[in-house]
Amino acid sequence: MVIMMLTPKMIHNDVSTHHEQFLTILEKDPWLIPALTALHIVPVVVAAHGFYKTLALSKQLKIEREKTKQLALQQVEKVSTVAQNHHCHMPLPAKIKQHLHPED
């Protein structure tokens, strides 16, 4: 198997030949111009739509994360408020012992 390196001149010649053939086809059938233009625009439109959709979803994700953080903070505040309202100075084993042996 022989691997042949294309020189810049060979590449230029191939591309030029391709362009000449393409222009010849378009001269024969000019109705292909709108169809080919539309065909080339479709991937660009899909990519642009995907880009903006990704931006919108990324923003929505940030909003949802912030909402989750706020809800978590509210839960912590509720728990700490409830804990502050129910002062429990004596540990549970001591309370049980006091309840079982009130004379101590």
Secondary structure, 3 states (H helix, E strand, C coil): CCCCCCCHHHHHHHHHHHHHHHHHHHHHCCCHHHHHHHHHHHHHHHHHHHHHHHHHHHHHHHHHHHHHHHHHHHHHHHHHHHHHHCCCCCCHHHHHHHHHCCCC
